[in-house]
C-alpha cells in the first residue's frame, strides 16, 4: 500500500548555515528550523539503529553521582535545542528553563532539598527508614549543571488547542521535553538526575519566576561517576522492576 | 579521568531465552530482565547513532491520519515492553494500559471525543474557530490500535520515594513511558497520536477502571498515511515552532 511521504519543501536543498557540530552533525543554531538533512528528505531506521536505540533506553539512568567535570561549551544549548523537538499540546512549547549558576542560589535549592528529604524520611519507620537514609537521592553538590524546568501556564501559544478538558497536558508536554533532553544527553555520555524531593512553591520563590509558571522538575546534569544498565534504586534494594504484562488490560 | 563502569553481573553471559525478534534483536519476552546485550556489557553511541537519533526526534509526529492496516501480531507488546524502560519516580512503574478493542467501547470513546471537541470549538470565534473546525485532531475511526493509558495512584510500588512533595511525578512517570512508546513505535514506522480532547471522568467511566487510576492519555496507533518532518499543526497554519533560546533564563 503506497504511503504519501512528505518532506518539508526545501529540505533537499538545505545547506547548513553554521559549521556542522561535532556530535550530531547538525547546524548548531537552535533557531534555524531543525528539519531533516536526509538526502531524500525521508528518515529511515534500520535494525542496527533500533538495537542501539534500545541500548539507549537501557543505559539511561537517573544519575545522582556526578564528576565535577564541566560540560564542553555550547553542549547544553545543543541538548536544549534537541529537547525542543519534543511534542507539545497544540504546539504550545510551554517549556521554560532556568540555568541555576549562582552559588548562593544553588545553595538555597540544596538546603531546600535537604529539608524536604528529611521530611520524607520522617514519614518512614524501621528498616525502610534505615534504607532510605542510606540512599543518595541527588547530586546537587557535584553536578556542574543545575537546570530548573517550569511549565508556562500563561502562554498563549497553541491557542489552547487540546488542553481545554485536560490542562495538565501542558505540564505533560514539558515532561516529554525533559525526557528528550535525558536521552539526548545520554547519547553523548552526559547523565541527568531528576530531583523531585522539593517543594514547588519554595523553588518558585527561590528562583523568582513569573506567577503563571508551574515548577515541573529540577535537573542535575554532568558526567556520571559510573555507567549502569539497571536502576540505582534496584541495586540499593529499594524496589525492583517488574514486567509490563501485568499492567495491560483489555476492554 | 577514569570512570567506574558497571554492567549488571551476568550481562556478559546472558543468552536469549527466546528467539531474537526481527526488529530490535532482543528477546521477545517482556518479563525477562531487559538488560544490555552489548558484548562488553557497556553501551557506546557514535556520531552515526546520534545523527539518526536526531532524525527520529524530527520525524516523530502526532499522527491523526492512519491506514487501517493492522500491526503485526506481537508488535504492540514488544513496544510496551520497551516503554517500560522509561524512568519512574521511586521505580514505581505506575503505568497502566488498556487495549480498547470492543467496537462498542471504541464508539463510546469516539462519541465522547466528538462531544469534547465541539465544546472546545464553541469557545472560539471568527477565523480561529473556522480554522479549528477544519483541523483533523484524532484518528479514532481509522487507527487499528486504541490504547488508553492511566496512572495508578494507589500503587505501593516505589514506597512513595520521590513523590511526597510532588505527587504529580507519578503522572509524569507515565508520560515518559508514553514518550518512549512513541519514539520506539516510530523506529518501526508506526505512528502514534495522543488524543487529549476528552473528559478524564467520562473516559474512566466508559473503561470501568479502578478508582485510584487517573486518566493520562488516549493513544491511537497504526501506520501513518504519510510521513512528515514538521508538525501537522504547522502545516495547517495553527501555530509555528519557535526557538528554545527565548525560553532559557539564568539565575
Interface residues (C-beta under 8 A of the other chain):
Chain A: X1 X3 X4 X5 X6 X7 X8 X11 X22 X23 X24 X25 X26 X30 X31 X33 X34 X35 X36 X38 X41 X42 X43 X45 X47 X49 X50 X51 X52 X53 X54 X55 X56 X57 X58 X59 X60 X62 X67 X69 X77 X80 X81 X82 X83 X84 X85 X86 X87 X89 X90 X91 X92 X93 X95 X96 X97 X98 X99 X100 X101 X102 X105 X116 X119 X120 X123 X124 X128 X132 X135 X137 X148 X157 X158 X159 X160 X161 X162 X163 X164 X165 X166 X168 X169 X171 X172 X175 X176 X178 X179 X180 X182 X183 X184 X186 X187 X188 X189 X194 X196 X197 X198 X199 X200 X207 X208 X216 X217 X223 X224 X225 X226 X227 X228 X229 X230 X231 X233 X234 X238 X239 X240 X241 X242 X243 X244 X245 X247 X248 X249 X250 X251
Chain B: X1 X3 X4 X5 X6 X7 X8 X11 X22 X23 X24 X25 X26 X30 X31 X33 X34 X35 X36 X38 X41 X42 X43 X45 X47 X49 X50 X51 X52 X53 X54 X55 X56 X57 X58 X59 X60 X62 X67 X69 X77 X80 X81 X82 X83 X84 X85 X86 X87 X89 X90 X91 X92 X93 X95 X96 X97 X98 X99 X100 X101 X102 X105 X116 X119 X120 X123 X124 X128 X132 X135 X137 X148 X157 X158 X159 X160 X161 X162 X163 X164 X165 X166 X168 X169 X171 X172 X175 X176 X178 X179 X180 X182 X183 X184 X186 X187 X188 X189 X194 X196 X197 X198 X199 X200 X207 X208 X216 X217 X223 X224 X225 X226 X227 X228 X229 X230 X231 X233 X234 X238 X239 X240 X241 X242 X243 X244 X245 X247 X248 X249 X250 X251
